[in-house]
Amino acid sequence: MSIQTICIAKPTPAVLKIYPAYRAFFPGFYEALAAFHPVNVLELPDIWVRDFLPVQNSQTGELFLLSFNPRYANYTRTFTAEINAARQRLFPVPQCGVQIDGGNIVRGPDGMIFCLESRRIFRKGVAGEQAQKEAALKQALGARQIVWLAREQGDKINHIDGFMQFIGRTLFVSDERFDPYLKSLLARRLGQIFQVLPSVEVRFLPCVPDVTDKSGLSARGIYVNFLETSRAVFVPQYNLPQDQEVLAIIKTATDKPVVGIDCAAVSRYGGAVHCLTKEYEGKV
């Protein structure tokens, strides 16, 4: 495997106006990533680079831009246009044409890609639409199969990287069994996963709801939003009692260094380590 480059957003005045906590967060975050990988710091209007930077074909290394047009948080039409202009300037690569955020894509074993269902991606019952979108995603990602999991009612963001991640054939799932509805949804999603990966090993990571959040956007306490690279695993920490427990659980599934990243402040904007990064094979 070639050395991966990690892309993150530069803490420009425009970015800090929206995300002031990113100023204190950035130096330590950069240092932790740079200890293992080349880091490409990009001048962008937004910090959640996972959602809008290009995806990479795992077979050919080619890059493709997804259609980015979110309708949540601070994404006005003007702000979305600024993001699209910046990414197209930095990455003049082909368009995939599927309207899906990068945070709603998780790579699994055996060439599988997992996503949450959304009417914005395809409409059920419209002849050929699902097959068309799946074919385009497979081509962009170098995937063998796209697996759609049930979405949560009322979910404003619909990003699967707040629910699950893989390390090899170990599936890490955000433990939402504290809520009756989420417990039922979790069982349904796991059933869908076991249908395509019957031998996968499941491990639950704590999920600690941010009771101070009134917006419904905070990612504080969502530990599954970690990043595995070719050289390390970077895990969000929130200054919560569960921090060390999570690091210990993840260490049982990998021989790579497991690095904790203090995301307590920045996560309240809606994401953590996985959302803040985009990894590519080779230089970009």
C-alpha positions in Angstrom: 0.0 0.0 0.0 1.3 3.4 -0.9 1.7 6.2 1.6 -1.6 8.0 2.1 -2.0 11.7 2.1 -4.5 13.2 4.5 -6.4 16.4 3.5 -7.7 18.8 6.1 -9.0 22.4 6.0 -6.8 25.4 6.8 -8.0 27.6 9.7 -8.5 30.7 7.7 -10.4 33.7 9.0 -13.5 32.7 7.0 -13.4 29.2 8.6 -12.8 30.5 12.1 -15.7 32.9 11.8 -18.0 29.9 11.5 -16.0 27.4 13.7 -14.0 29.4 16.2 -13.0 26.3 18.2 -11.1 25.1 15.2 -8.3 27.6 15.9 -7.2 25.8 19.1 -7.9 22.4 17.7 -6.0 22.6 14.5 -2.3 22.7 15.7 -2.5 19.5 17.7 -4.7 17.8 15.1 -2.2 18.6 12.3 0.8 17.4 14.5 -0.9 14.1 15.3 -1.7 13.4 11.6 1.7 14.6 10.3 3.5 12.1 12.7 2.2 9.3 10.4 1.3 10.9 7.0 1.9 13.7 4.6 -0.8 16.3 5.4 -2.3 18.5 2.7 -3.8 21.6 4.3 -6.4 23.1 1.9 -7.9 26.6 1.8 -11.6 25.8 1.9 -14.7 27.5 3.2 -15.7 24.5 5.4 -13.9 22.1 7.7 -16.0 19.0 7.0 -13.9 17.9 4.1 -15.1 14.3 4.1 -18.4 15.4 2.8 -17.4 17.3 -0.3 -13.8 16.4 -1.3 -13.5 13.8 -4.1 -13.8 10.1 -3.6 -11.1 7.8 -4.9 -11.5 4.6 -6.9 -9.8 1.9 -4.9 -8.8 0.0 -8.0 -7.5 2.7 -10.3 -6.7 5.6 -7.9 -8.9 8.0 -10.0 -10.7 10.8 -8.2 -14.4 11.7 -8.7 -16.5 14.6 -7.3 -19.8 13.7 -5.8 -22.8 16.1 -6.1 -22.7 18.2 -3.0 -25.9 20.1 -2.0 -26.7 19.6 1.7 -29.8 21.1 3.4 -28.8 21.2 7.0 -26.8 23.3 9.6 -25.2 26.4 8.0 -25.3 25.3 4.4 -27.0 28.1 2.6 -27.1 28.3 -1.2 -24.3 30.8 -1.2 -22.1 28.8 1.2 -22.7 25.6 -0.7 -21.7 27.4 -4.0 -18.5 28.6 -2.3 -17.6 25.1 -1.3 -18.3 23.7 -4.7 -16.3 26.4 -6.4 -13.3 25.8 -4.1 -13.3 22.0 -4.5 -13.6 22.2 -8.2 -10.7 24.6 -8.4 -8.5 22.3 -6.2 -9.7 19.1 -7.8 -10.6 19.5 -11.5 -11.7 15.9 -11.8 -14.8 14.2 -13.3 -18.2 14.4 -11.7 -19.8 11.2 -10.3 -23.3 12.7 -10.6 -24.7 11.1 -7.4 -26.0 13.4 -4.7 -24.5 11.9 -1.6 -22.2 13.3 1.0 -18.9 11.6 1.6 -19.9 11.1 5.3 -22.6 8.8 4.1 -20.1 6.3 2.6 -18.3 3.7 4.6 -16.0 1.1 2.9 -16.3 -2.5 4.1 -14.5 -5.7 3.3 -15.0 -7.6 0.0 -15.4 -4.5 -2.1 -18.6 -3.4 -0.3 -19.8 0.1 0.3 -22.3 0.9 3.0 -24.6 4.0 2.9 -27.9 5.1 4.5 -30.9 5.3 2.4 -32.2 8.7 1.3 -34.8 10.0 -1.2 -32.2 12.6 -2.2 -30.0 9.8 -3.6 -32.7 7.8 -5.4 -36.4 7.5 -5.2 -37.8 4.0 -4.6 -40.3 3.0 -7.2 -38.8 5.1 -10.0 -37.8 2.6 -12.6 -34.0 2.2 -12.9 -33.1 5.1 -10.7 -31.5 3.0 -7.9 -29.6 0.9 -10.3 -28.3 4.0 -12.2 -27.1 5.6 -8.9 -25.5 2.4 -7.8 -23.7 1.9 -11.1 -22.3 5.4 -10.9 -21.1 5.0 -7.3 -19.5 1.6 -8.1 -17.6 3.2 -11.0 -16.4 6.1 -8.8 -15.4 4.0 -5.8 -14.2 0.8 -7.4 -16.8 -1.0 -5.4 -18.4 -4.5 -6.0 -21.6 -3.9 -4.1 -23.5 -0.9 -2.6 -25.5 -1.8 0.5 -28.3 0.6 1.7 -29.1 0.6 5.3 -32.4 1.9 6.9 -32.3 5.6 7.8 -33.3 7.1 11.1 -36.6 9.1 11.2 -35.9 12.8 11.6 -32.1 12.5 11.0 -31.0 15.9 9.8 -27.6 14.8 8.4 -28.0 11.1 7.4 -24.3 10.3 7.6 -23.4 6.6 8.1 -20.0 7.5 9.6 -21.8 8.4 12.8 -23.1 4.9 13.0 -20.4 2.4 11.8 -16.8 1.9 10.7 -14.8 -1.1 9.8 -11.2 -2.2 10.7 -10.6 -5.2 8.5 -13.5 -7.6 9.1 -14.4 -6.1 12.5 -17.4 -3.8 12.4 -17.5 -1.1 15.0 -21.1 0.2 15.7 -22.2 3.1 17.8 -24.1 1.6 20.7 -27.5 3.3 20.6 -29.4 0.6 22.6 -30.2 3.2 25.3 -33.2 4.4 23.2 -36.0 2.0 22.3 -36.5 3.3 18.8 -32.7 3.4 18.1 -32.3 -0.1 19.5 -34.9 -1.3 17.1 -33.3 0.5 14.2 -29.9 -0.9 15.2 -31.2 -4.4 15.1 -32.7 -3.8 11.7 -29.4 -2.4 10.3 -27.3 -5.2 11.8 -29.7 -7.7 10.1 -29.1 -6.0 6.8 -25.3 -6.1 7.3 -25.3 -9.8 8.4 -27.2 -10.7 5.1 -24.2 -9.6 3.1 -21.4 -10.2 5.7 -22.6 -13.1 7.8 -19.2 -13.7 9.4 -18.4 -10.1 10.4 -17.4 -9.5 14.0 -19.4 -6.7 15.7 -18.0 -4.5 18.5 -20.0 -1.8 20.1 -18.5 1.6 20.9 -20.1 3.8 23.5 -22.4 6.5 22.3 -22.9 9.3 24.8 -25.6 11.8 23.8 -24.7 15.5 24.2 -27.5 16.6 26.5 -26.4 20.2 26.2 -27.1 20.3 22.4 -30.3 21.9 21.4 -29.6 21.9 17.6 -29.5 18.1 17.1 -26.2 18.5 15.3 -23.5 17.9 17.9 -21.3 14.8 17.4 -19.8 15.0 20.9 -19.8 11.5 22.4 -19.9 9.7 19.0 -16.7 7.6 19.1 -17.3 5.6 15.9 -16.3 8.7 13.9 -12.7 7.5 13.9 -10.2 7.4 11.0 -8.2 4.3 10.1 -5.3 5.0 7.7 -2.6 2.7 6.4 -0.4 3.6 9.3 -2.6 4.5 12.3 -6.1 4.8 13.8 -7.1 8.3 14.9 -9.9 8.1 17.5 -12.0 11.1 18.8 -11.8 11.8 22.5 -14.3 14.0 24.3 -13.0 14.4 27.9 -15.6 11.8 29.0 -15.2 8.7 31.2 -15.6 6.5 28.2 -12.5 7.9 26.4 -10.0 5.3 27.6 -12.5 2.4 27.2 -12.9 3.2 23.5 -9.2 3.3 22.9 -8.8 -0.1 24.6 -11.6 -1.6 22.5 -10.2 -0.4 19.2 -6.7 -1.6 20.1 -8.0 -5.2 20.3 -8.8 -5.0 16.6 -5.5 -3.6 15.1 -1.8 -3.7 15.5 -1.5 -0.1 14.3 -0.9 2.8 16.7 -4.2 4.1 18.1 -4.0 7.9 18.6 -6.5 9.8 20.6 -7.6 13.2 19.2 -9.3 15.7 21.6 -12.5 16.6 19.7 -14.5 17.9 22.7 -15.0 21.4 21.4 -15.0 21.0 17.6 -17.4 18.1 17.7 -20.2 20.3 18.8 -20.2 21.8 15.3 -21.4 18.4 13.9 -18.5 16.0 13.4 -15.2 14.5 14.6 -12.0 12.9 13.2 -13.5 11.1 10.2 -15.6 14.1 9.1 -12.6 16.4 9.3 -10.3 14.3 7.1 -10.1 12.8 3.7 -7.4 10.2 2.9 -6.0 9.4 -0.5 -3.6 6.8 -1.8 -0.5 8.7 -3.1 0.0 12.4 -3.3 -2.9 14.9 -4.0 
